[in-house]
Amino acid sequence: MDAVEIGMPYSDPMMDGLAIQHADTKAIQRGVRTHDVFSAVEAVAVAGATPLVMIYYNLVEHYGARGRRNDPAASVRAFARDLANAGGAGLITPDLTPDDAEFWTASSDEFGLDRVYLVAPSSTDERVARTTAACRGWVYSTSVMGVTGARAQTSDAAPRLVERVRAIAPDLPVGVGLGISNGAQAGEIGAFADLAIVGSALVKQLIAAEDAGTASLDGLRALVDDLASGVRASR
């Protein structure tokens, strides 16, 4: 596993499907806050993996603003500082474009954090060029238009999008996500992309275990092993 994506719970996860919406709601109801996510980041880093946080940008802009007038530049810088101190590698920001990322660009440069923006099959070549130029680390290529969620089949638009991205930014690694739910699909993605990104399928395993009244992570481990095997077989 190259990296671990840690989702920051949000009350209005507009780009996420039902599984992650459900998980976000449960996490918020149970009092999960930003400092808990930073603790998870630290644990992943200590374990030797690369932690990235996927977060809606409103949470970054208002970080630490409770009880005081918000200063977005100061909030973004404080978030970047604390993420770096926890061992985080960077942010995946699904609702932020480089055009609106002045504070994040400055703060991520200051603290050496990756900036992972999204491109989609509908993105023009001009948009792909502007987005990839602003990325650091890698770029997130969505395989379909729509919200996140495991799907029975991966999209045939994904290889074409990766080809376009590589023609424009040949030195930038490309990750593909939205829809991967098993090792076979991960292998399909691994054959043409640098990273296969899986979120909803893993969350579903955790939800299923809790609904069954068990703390066992056997289902999650089995899925991770299947996904990793699929990617390895494709390389």
N, C-alpha and C positions, 0 to 999 in steps of 0.2 A: 504494500500500500504506500503510495507516494505522499499522500496528504490526507488529512481528516478535516472535513468541512463541519464546522460547528454553527448551528443556526441560532440566531438571537431571537427569542420569542417576541412576537409583535401582534398587536391587537387587530391589525387590518392587513394580513399578508396577501395582498391582491394578486401576486404572481405565483402563489402556491396553491396546490390542489388540496383535496379534502383531508388527506392523511396528515400533511404538515399543518394545515389549519387546525385540525383536531389536537395535534401535539402542542401547538402554540397556545391554544386555549387552556389546555390542562396545565401547561407550565406556568402560565400567568396566574391561573387560579391557585396554584400551589406556592406562589410567591417567588418564582424564579426571577432574578434580576440580573442586571449587567455584571455585577461582581461575581455572580455564580458562573456566568459564561466565561469570565476571565479565569476563574478557578479551573474550569474544564480545559481551557486553552493551556494553562500551565501544566496540567496533568498529562495532556497529549504530548506537549513538548518534552517533559521529563521522560516519558515513555520512549522517546526517540523518533516520533513521527512529526510531520510538519502540519501545524494547525492553522487553518484559515477560518475566519468568521464570515458567514453570510448574513447580511444585515440590511434592513431598510434604512435609508440614509437619514430619515427624520430622527431616528434614535441617536445617531452620531451627532447631528447638529444640536440636539438638546441634552447631550450627556452632561450630567452634573448640574443642570440648570434648575432643579427643583428648589423653590423658595427664593430664587433670585431672577433678575432680568437676564434673559438669554443672550449670550454673545456667541453666535455660531462659530466664528473663527477660533475663539478660545475653547469652545466645547469640542470641536473637531480635533484641535491640537491635543487636548487633554485625553481624548479617547485614543488617539494614535500613540501617545506616550504610554498610557496604561496597557494598551494591547502589546506594544513592543516589550514593555517590562515583564509581561506575563509569558513572553516567548512566542507570541503570535507572528505569523509570517506576513499577514496582510488581510485585506477585505475583499469579498465578493459583494458587489453592490448592485443588485438587480434593477433598482429603480433610479440609478444615478447615471447620467451621461457625462462624458468629459467636458461638455460645454458648461455644465453647472458645478464642476468639481474643483473650483479654485482653492478652497480651503483644504480639501482632502489632498489635492496634488501637493500643496506646500507642506502639509504635515507628514504625508507619507514619504516625501523626499527627506524631510528632516530626520525621521526615525527609521528610515530604511525599510519601509513596508511595501509589499506588493499591492498593485492596483489591478483588480480583475474586473473588467467590464464585459458586457454581453453584446454579442452580435447575433442576428437572426437571419433566417432565409430571406426575409423581406428587406434586409439592410442593403442599401445601395453600395456600390464600390467606394463612393466618396465617404459614406458613413463608416464602412469597414476600415478604410484607411485612417480616418480620424480617431476611431476607437482603438485600433491596434497601436497607433502611435502613442496613445496615452496610457496604454497598459504597461505594467511591469510584472514580470513573472510569467504570465500566460493570459490567454483570452478564452472566455467561456462562449462556446458556440452552441446555441440552442438548436436541437435537431428538429423541432416543430414549432409552430406558432401556438401559443396558448400557455396555460399554467403548468406547473410541475405535476408529476404523477407517474407512477409506473404504468407501462403500456404493454400490450401483448406483442407489439411489433415496433421496431425502431423505424425511423423515418428515412426514406430514400433521399430526402433533401439534405441530410447531414453530410454525406461525402462531397456533394457539390459545394456546400458552404465551406467546408474545410479546404477544398481545392482553391476556392476564391480567396480565402484568408491567407493561405500560404503563398499565393501568387503576389499578394500585396505586402505581406509581412513574413518573408521566408524564415526569419530567425526567431520568430515568436512561437513558443509551444501552444498548441491548440487543444483545449479540452472540450468534449462533447457531452452534453447532459440533456435531461428531460426525456424520461421514458424508459430508462434501462432498469430491468427488473430481474435479470438472471444472467448466468454465466455465458450462455450462448450469445445474448445481445451484447454483453460487455466485450466478448471476443470480436463481434462484428465491428464495434466501435474501435477497439484496439488495433484493428487491422489498418485503419487509415488515420486515426487521431493519436495525439500524444497522451491524452488522459481520458478515461471513461468516468464520468461523474454520476454517482448514484446517491440519491437522497431519500425519496419517498418509499422505495422498496425496503430500505433499512428501518425507517420509521414505522412502517406497517408491521414489521416483525416485533418491534418493541411494544406497539399497541396490542398486538395479538397476545403476547406473553402476559401483559398486564390484565387484559380482559379474561384470560384463562386462569387468573389468580396465581400465577407462578412468577418467581423471580429468575427463572432459568433463561440464560442467553443462548441456549443451544441452537435455536432457530436462527438467531442473528449470526452466530458463528458459522453455521452451515451455509448461509447465504453469502457471507463475506468470502468464505473459502471457494464457493462456486464462482463468484464474480472474479476473484483473483486468478483462479485457474483458467477462466475464459480469456482473460487478458493475456496471461502468460502464453497460452497456446497460440495466440494470434501474432506473437512477436517473433 
